[in-house]
Amino acid sequence: MATGDRSDLKIIALLLAAGLILVLLVLAFAGPMAQGITAAFSEGIGLKTAAIWSFGVTVALFVLFALVAGDGIFGELHTMLSAFVAFFALITLLIAWVF
């Protein structure tokens, strides 16, 4: 057996040992984090709570829209009211889905 073969075996052994240590460290830190995974599958906030939050978000958003629109708000009231209903429904469903 040549000397080059032994140095190759030493490098392979060191790489395997480093990989094993890395895997053990990942498992040591991943254990406590695995407990948080069960919280991700909790029941959530529901549609009632989502509707309350959505109403607040939509009102704030449309007040901002009205302030930015300036004089155009009076001629486009029907558009803003229909958009309010659409935004309210969409944001309610998205909040209930995400949270």
C-alpha positions as CSV (number, residue, x, y, z in Angstrom):
1,M,0.0,0.0,0.0
2,A,1.4,3.4,-1.0
3,T,1.6,6.4,1.2
4,G,-0.8,8.3,-1.0
5,D,-3.5,5.7,-0.3
6,R,-3.3,6.2,3.5
7,S,-3.6,10.0,3.2
8,D,-6.7,9.6,1.0
9,L,-8.2,7.3,3.6
10,K,-7.4,9.8,6.4
11,I,-9.1,12.6,4.4
12,I,-12.2,10.4,3.8
13,A,-12.3,9.5,7.5
14,L,-12.1,13.1,8.5
15,L,-14.8,14.1,6.0
16,L,-17.1,11.4,7.3
17,A,-16.4,12.4,11.0
18,A,-17.2,16.0,10.1
19,G,-20.4,15.0,8.4
20,L,-21.4,12.9,11.3
21,I,-20.8,15.8,13.7
22,L,-22.8,18.2,11.5
23,V,-25.7,15.8,11.4
24,L,-25.7,15.4,15.2
25,L,-25.6,19.2,15.6
26,V,-28.6,19.6,13.2
27,L,-30.6,16.9,15.1
28,A,-29.7,18.5,18.4
29,F,-31.1,21.9,17.3
30,A,-34.0,20.6,15.3
31,G,-35.5,18.6,18.2
32,P,-36.8,21.7,20.1
33,M,-37.9,23.3,16.9
34,A,-40.0,20.3,16.0
35,Q,-42.3,21.1,18.9
36,G,-43.2,24.3,17.2
37,I,-44.5,22.4,14.2
38,T,-47.6,21.3,16.0
39,A,-48.5,24.9,16.6
40,A,-48.6,25.4,12.8
41,F,-51.5,22.9,12.6
42,S,-53.7,24.7,15.2
43,E,-57.3,25.6,14.5
44,G,-56.7,29.2,13.6
45,I,-58.7,32.4,14.3
46,G,-61.9,31.6,12.3
47,L,-64.1,33.7,10.1
48,K,-65.6,35.9,12.8
49,T,-62.3,37.2,14.1
50,A,-61.0,37.5,10.5
51,A,-64.0,39.6,9.5
52,I,-63.3,42.0,12.4
53,W,-59.7,42.4,11.5
54,S,-60.5,42.6,7.8
55,F,-63.1,45.4,8.4
56,G,-60.4,47.5,10.2
57,V,-57.8,46.9,7.5
58,T,-60.3,47.7,4.7
59,V,-61.5,50.9,6.3
60,A,-58.0,52.1,6.9
61,L,-57.1,51.2,3.3
62,F,-60.0,53.0,1.8
63,V,-59.5,56.1,4.0
64,L,-56.0,56.2,2.5
65,F,-57.4,55.7,-1.0
66,A,-59.9,58.6,-0.4
67,L,-57.2,60.9,0.9
68,V,-55.0,60.2,-2.1
69,A,-57.8,60.5,-4.6
70,G,-58.6,64.1,-3.6
71,D,-61.5,65.6,-5.5
72,G,-62.3,62.5,-7.4
73,I,-64.0,60.8,-4.4
74,F,-67.5,62.2,-5.0
75,G,-67.8,61.1,-8.6
76,E,-66.5,57.6,-7.8
77,L,-68.4,56.8,-4.7
78,H,-70.2,53.8,-6.2
79,T,-66.9,52.4,-7.4
80,M,-65.3,52.7,-4.0
81,L,-68.3,51.1,-2.3
82,S,-68.3,48.1,-4.6
83,A,-64.5,47.8,-4.3
84,F,-64.9,48.0,-0.5
85,V,-67.2,45.0,-0.5
86,A,-64.8,43.1,-2.8
87,F,-61.7,44.0,-0.7
88,F,-63.5,43.1,2.6
89,A,-64.5,39.7,1.3
90,L,-61.1,39.0,-0.1
91,I,-59.1,40.2,2.9
92,T,-61.5,38.3,5.3
93,L,-60.9,35.0,3.5
94,L,-57.1,35.6,3.2
95,I,-56.8,36.4,6.9
96,A,-58.8,33.3,7.9
97,W,-56.7,31.2,5.5
98,V,-53.3,32.4,6.6
99,F,-53.9,32.7,10.4
